[in-house]
Structures are given as structure tokens and as C-alpha cells.
Amino acid sequence: MKTLVVAAVFLLGVWRTADARTCVCGATWEGGDVNVRSCASTDCAILGLVSPGECDDYVSTSGVWHQIIFNGQNAWIHGDYVSGPQECGGGSYCTDSQLCSSFSSNLKRGCDGYGCGNYGAGRGTRAHLGWDIQCNGGATVYAPFAGTVVREAFPYGDGSCCDTGFLINGSGQFAGHSVMIFYCEPDRVSMPATVSSGQAVATHRGLHCGCYGASMTDHIHYQVDYYGTTVDPASWIFCN
């Protein structure tokens, strides 16, 4: 199996009707509340508590601590007791179009002979940092949001038939978000290109071109960063 080159990946592929939100959410395994502090140390004052499943807007990360917006002010929460950073959407944050023309909604690649396509799935000594979206060879791949197609992106760097992709930096309400989409040729635009949500950008090469065997579910890889931090966009791209 090829080793994915985790390059400077940015993005977030979703359409929405409100500003983007990236959150951390309380997730203590014991079911207890998590202390929110005034700075990134257990010596700092406790400002309040976050319950499991409760989410607050994410600002940045410093070591094992996440900076959040808590009750309208900057605060810190320990990374061992929260999930995220992740895209927190649903409702008005739901995507309104498909990423690949093969299907009318975004379908997850499940588990096959080569592994699983979910965010966080095992990849040997590392974790899978994106979602694999089912897509058939020759299908059109669309821009997930308004922004600029900056350049091509190469997941493997070996020049193989599936070593293709592109990078979009978001603009406007998507500022700070970037999406890298692999296994497709950005042949529908001339880079750099300003694009709108749902605009045709690329053609999926198809992973059965000689890269992978028939037991691999054909797909595109979709990876999101928010100001340089990789996030899980599942709540936006699979909400329809």
C-alpha cells in the first residue's frame, strides 16, 4: 500500500448558510465535566465546566491545551478530555451539494481490503487525517466552498496515475479553512483559479488505474485544515 505524504494540508469541504465553526467538545470517558481554565495550566483559575457533548468554539492549540471561546471570553481546556478540533455543523451548516458527480450525496468509503476510509482510521503507525468519499473514475469533482484553487497536490509524490489532487483555500466565511482533495486531476480550471461552491474543478482518475486492486473502493480523499490544524468535517459533509 502506498504511504500518504502528509504535506501542508489545508481545507474544509462544505457548503453552509452561516459562518464556519470549528469546535472542541467535552468527551471525558468517565462521563464527568471538564474544567475550563483562564490559561493553559492546571494552576490557572477555573472559569467553569464543560459537560460531555457540550461544544465550544476553537481558537488555537498550545501543547496539550486548546484555547476556546467560553461564555464569550478566551479560555483553555485540556486536550485529554475533549474531542476535536472538529467541524461542528448540522442544520444550517449542512453541505448542500455533492463532492463527486457519481452520487447525489456524499457517501463514505467503508472498510475494504485496504483498510477503512473514516477520519482517524489506522494507517500503520499513523492515523488517517481525512475522509474517503466514494467516487467513480471519470466523475467530476466539485469545489466544496468558495475560494481559490491554489495548486496541484500530490499524495504520494511518485508520479503514479493516482498521484493527483488539488488544494483550495477558502475565502469570506471560509477564511482560515483549506481542503486538499486527492486522486483527481484539476483539469476544469486554470490555476490559480477563483471558484464558487459546487463549481467543477477536477476529474477523478479512478484508483483502479494501476494504483490499487479491485478490492479498494474507488474514492477521493478529502482532508480539512483550520488555520493549520487538521479537523474532522464529518458533521458537515455527511449530514444530508
BELCORMO-V676765 format. One record per pair of residues at least 24 apart in sequence whose ideal C-beta (glycine too) atoms are under 10 Angstrom apart, sorted by sequence separation. I is the first residue (numbers start at 1). GAP is how many residues later the second one is. If there is no record, write none. Layout:
[[I:GAP] [I:GAP]]
This chain:
[[26:24] [28:24] [40:24] [41:24] [47:24] [58:24] [61:24] [108:24] [109:24] [110:24] [141:24] [144:24] [146:24] [147:24] [161:24] [167:24] [171:24] [183:24] [25:25] [26:25] [27:25] [40:25] [50:25] [60:25] [106:25] [107:25] [108:25] [109:25] [137:25] [141:25] [143:25] [145:25] [146:25] [147:25] [155:25] [166:25] [168:25] [182:25] [24:26] [25:26] [26:26] [27:26] [39:26] [40:26] [47:26] [56:26] [58:26] [59:26] [107:26] [108:26] [109:26] [144:26] [145:26] [146:26] [153:26] [155:26] [156:26] [183:26] [25:27] [26:27] [27:27] [40:27] [47:27] [48:27] [50:27] [55:27] [58:27] [106:27] [107:27] [143:27] [145:27] [146:27] [147:27] [153:27] [155:27] [166:27] [168:27] [25:28] [26:28] [27:28] [37:28] [39:28] [47:28] [49:28] [54:28] [55:28] [56:28] [57:28] [58:28] [105:28] [106:28] [107:28] [145:28] [146:28] [147:28] [150:28] [153:28] [154:28] [155:28] [183:28] [25:29] [26:29] [46:29] [47:29] [52:29] [55:29] [58:29] [106:29] [145:29] [153:29] [183:29] [24:30] [25:30] [26:30] [45:30] [47:30] [52:30] [53:30] [58:30] [103:30] [144:30] [147:30] [148:30] [150:30] [23:31] [24:31] [25:31] [44:31] [50:31] [52:31] [55:31] [57:31] [102:31] [103:31] [147:31] [153:31] [23:32] [24:32] [36:32] [38:32] [44:32] [50:32] [56:32] [99:32] [102:32] [103:32] [145:32] [147:32] [149:32] [22:33] [23:33] [24:33] [25:33] [37:33] [55:33] [86:33] [100:33] [102:33] [103:33] [144:33] [152:33] [153:33] [168:33] [21:34] [23:34] [24:34] [36:34] [99:34] [100:34] [101:34] [102:34] [145:34] [152:34] [21:35] [22:35] [23:35] [24:35] [36:35] [38:35] [39:35] [40:35] [41:35] [98:35] [99:35] [100:35] [101:35] [102:35] [144:35] [151:35] [166:35] [183:35] [21:36] [22:36] [38:36] [39:36] [40:36] [42:36] [99:36] [100:36] [102:36] [103:36] [143:36] [166:36] [183:36] [184:36] [21:37] [22:37] [24:37] [36:37] [38:37] [39:37] [40:37] [41:37] [98:37] [101:37] [102:37] [144:37] [149:37] [165:37] [182:37] [183:37] [184:37] [37:38] [38:38] [40:38] [101:38] [102:38] [106:38] [143:38] [164:38] [182:38] [183:38] [36:39] [37:39] [100:39] [101:39] [102:39] [142:39] [149:39] [152:39] [164:39] [181:39] [182:39] [35:40] [36:40] [37:40] [99:40] [100:40] [101:40] [141:40] [149:40] [151:40] [164:40] [165:40] [181:40] [182:40] [35:41] [36:41] [37:41] [98:41] [99:41] [100:41] [101:41] [148:41] [149:41] [150:41] [151:41] [164:41] [180:41] [181:41] [182:41] [24:42] [35:42] [36:42] [98:42] [99:42] [100:42] [141:42] [149:42] [150:42] [162:42] [163:42] [180:42] [181:42] [23:43] [24:43] [34:43] [35:43] [98:43] [99:43] [141:43] [148:43] [149:43] [150:43] [162:43] [179:43] [180:43] [24:44] [34:44] [98:44] [99:44] [140:44] [141:44] [148:44] [149:44] [161:44] [162:44] [179:44] [180:44] [23:45] [97:45] [99:45] [139:45] [141:45] [143:45] [148:45] [149:45] [160:45] [161:45] [162:45] [178:45] [179:45] [180:45] [23:46] [34:46] [35:46] [97:46] [135:46] [137:46] [142:46] [143:46] [147:46] [148:46] [149:46] [161:46] [162:46] [178:46] [179:46] [34:47] [97:47] [137:47] [141:47] [147:47] [148:47] [161:47] [162:47] [177:47] [178:47] [33:48] [34:48] [133:48] [135:48] [140:48] [146:48] [147:48] [161:48] [162:48] [163:48] [177:48] [178:48] [32:49] [95:49] [130:49] [135:49] [146:49] [147:49] [160:49] [161:49] [162:49] [176:49] [177:49] [178:49] [95:50] [130:50] [132:50] [133:50] [143:50] [145:50] [146:50] [147:50] [149:50] [152:50] [160:50] [161:50] [162:50] [176:50] [177:50] [178:50] [26:51] [29:51] [30:51] [129:51] [130:51] [132:51] [143:51] [144:51] [145:51] [146:51] [160:51] [176:51] [25:52] [28:52] [29:52] [130:52] [143:52] [145:52] [146:52] [149:52] [174:52] [175:52] [176:52] [24:53] [27:53] [28:53] [142:53] [143:53] [144:53] [145:53] [146:53] [149:53] [158:53] [176:53] [27:54] [28:54] [142:54] [143:54] [144:54] [162:54] [170:54] [177:54] [179:54] [24:55] [26:55] [27:55] [142:55] [143:55] [144:55] [156:55] [165:55] [26:56] [27:56] [142:56] [143:56] [165:56] [167:56] [169:56] [170:56] [177:56] [24:57] [25:57] [26:57] [27:57] [142:57] [143:57] [144:57] [24:58] [25:58] [26:58] [142:58] [143:58] [165:58] [167:58] [23:59] [24:59] [25:59] [141:59] [142:59] [143:59] [162:59] [23:60] [24:60] [25:60] [140:60] [141:60] [142:60] [23:61] [24:61] [25:61] [140:61] [141:61] [22:62] [23:62] [24:62] [140:62] [141:62] [22:63] [23:63] [25:63] [139:63] [140:63] [141:63] [22:64] [23:64] [24:64] [139:64] [140:64] [21:65] [22:65] [23:65] [138:65] [139:65] [21:66] [22:66] [23:66] [137:66] [138:66] [155:66] [20:67] [21:67] [22:67] [137:67] [138:67] [139:67] [20:68] [21:68] [136:68] [137:68] [138:68] [153:68] [155:68] [20:69] [135:69] [137:69] [135:70] [136:70] [137:70] [153:70] [16:71] [18:71] [133:71] [135:71] [137:71] [21:72] [135:72] [136:72] [137:72] [14:73] [16:73] [18:73] [20:73] [13:74] [17:74] [18:74] [19:74] [12:75] [14:75] [16:75] [17:75] [18:75] [132:75] [16:76] [17:76] [16:77] [17:77] [15:78] [16:78] [144:78] [14:79] [15:79] [16:79] [17:79] [139:79] [141:79] [14:80] [15:80] [16:80] [99:80] [144:80] [14:81] [15:81] [100:81] [137:81] [139:81] [141:81] [13:82] [14:82] [15:82] [99:82] [135:82] [136:82] [14:83] [134:83] [135:83] [136:83] [15:84] [100:84] [132:84] [134:84] [135:84] [14:85] [99:85] [132:85] [134:85] [135:85] [13:86] [132:86] [133:86] [134:86] [135:86] [132:87] [133:87] [135:87] [131:88] [132:88] [133:88] [131:89] [132:89] [133:89] [144:89] [87:90] [130:90] [131:90] [132:90] [130:91] [131:91] [132:91] [145:91] [14:92] [129:92] [130:92] [131:92] [144:92] [13:93] [114:93] [128:93] [130:93] [131:93] [144:93] [129:94] [130:94] [128:95] [129:95] [129:96] [114:98] [99:99] [101:99] [113:99] [114:99] [117:99] [97:100] [98:100] [112:100] [113:100] [117:100] [130:100] [96:101] [97:101] [112:101] [113:101] [114:101] [115:101] [116:101] [129:101] [131:101] [95:102] [96:102] [100:102] [101:102] [102:102] [112:102] [113:102] [114:102] [117:102] [129:102] [130:102] [131:102] [95:103] [101:103] [112:103] [113:103] [114:103] [119:103] [127:103] [129:103] [130:103] [131:103] [100:104] [112:104] [113:104] [117:104] [119:104] [133:104] [112:105] [117:105] [119:105] [133:105] [111:106] [131:106] [109:107] [110:107] [112:107] [131:107] [109:108] [108:109] [109:109] [107:110] [109:110] [108:111] [109:111] [119:111] [1:112] [2:112] [107:112] [109:112] [119:112] [120:112] [1:113] [119:113] [1:114] [106:114] [118:114] [119:114] [120:114] [119:115] [102:116] [106:116] [118:116] [6:117] [13:117] [102:117] [13:118] [100:118] [102:118] [4:119] [11:119] [100:119] [3:120] [6:120] [9:120] [13:120] [100:120] [3:121] [6:121] [9:121] [99:121] [1:122] [4:122] [100:122] [1:123] [3:123] [6:123] [99:123] [4:124] [6:124] [4:125] [20:125] [4:126] [108:126] [15:127] [15:128] [106:128] [13:129] [15:129] [16:129] [108:129] [13:130] [14:130] [15:130] [106:130] [108:130] [13:131] [14:131] [15:131] [106:131] [107:131] [12:132] [13:132] [105:132] [106:132] [11:133] [12:133] [105:133] [106:133] [11:134] [105:134] [106:134] [12:135] [105:135] [11:136] [104:136] [87:137] [86:138] [95:138] [99:138] [87:139] [98:139] [10:140] [85:140] [86:140] [95:140] [85:141] [94:141] [95:141] [11:142] [85:142] [93:142] [94:142] [95:142] [98:142] [10:143] [88:143] [93:143] [94:143] [95:143] [96:143] [97:143] [9:144] [85:144] [86:144] [87:144] [88:144] [89:144] [91:144] [94:144] [95:144] [96:144] [8:145] [84:145] [85:145] [86:145] [87:145] [88:145] [89:145] [90:145] [94:145] [95:145] [7:146] [9:146] [85:146] [86:146] [87:146] [89:146] [90:146] [93:146] [94:146] [7:147] [84:147] [85:147] [86:147] [87:147] [88:147] [89:147] [5:148] [7:148] [84:148] [86:148] [87:148] [88:148] [89:148] [91:148] [5:149] [6:149] [83:149] [86:149] [87:149] [90:149] [5:150] [7:150] [20:150] [86:150] [87:150] [89:150] [4:151] [5:151] [3:152] [4:152] [5:152] [20:152] [2:153] [3:153] [5:153] [19:153] [20:153] [2:154] [3:154] [19:154] [20:154] [22:154] [2:155] [3:155] [11:155] [13:155] [18:155] [19:155] [20:155] [22:155] [2:156] [9:156] [11:156] [12:156] [14:156] [17:156] [19:156] [20:156] [10:157] [11:157] [13:157] [16:157] [20:157] [2:158] [5:158] [7:158] [9:158] [10:158] [11:158] [12:158] [16:158] [8:159] [10:159] [11:159] [15:159] [2:160] [7:160] [10:160] [14:160] [2:161] [13:161] [12:162] [11:163] [14:163] [66:163] [12:164] [13:164] [12:165] [13:165] [14:165] [10:166] [11:166] [12:166] [13:166] [60:166] [61:166] [10:167] [11:167] [12:167] [13:167] [60:167] [61:167] [10:168] [11:168] [13:168] [58:168] [59:168] [60:168] [61:168] [9:169] [10:169] [11:169] [58:169] [60:169] [8:170] [9:170] [10:170] [11:170] [9:171] [58:171] [8:172] [7:173] [9:173] [58:173] [6:174] [5:177] [4:178] [15:181] [16:181] [15:182] [14:183] [15:183] [13:184] [22:202] [22:204] [21:205] [22:205] [20:206] [13:207] [22:207] [24:207] [14:208] [23:208] [2:209] [13:209] [22:209] [1:210] [2:210] [12:210] [13:210] [14:210] [22:210] [1:211] [11:211] [12:211] [13:211] [22:211] [9:212] [11:212] [12:212] [23:212] [10:213] [11:213] [12:213] [20:213] [9:214] [10:214] [11:214] [12:214] [21:214] [1:215] [9:215] [10:215] [11:215] [21:215] [7:216] [9:216] [10:216] [20:216] [4:217] [6:217] [8:217] [10:217] [10:218] [4:219] [9:219] [10:219] [11:219] [12:219] [14:219] [8:220] [10:220] [11:220] [13:220] [16:220] [9:221] [12:221] [14:221] [15:221] [11:222] [14:222] [15:222] [13:223] [14:223] [16:223] [6:224] [12:224] [13:224] [12:225] [14:225]]
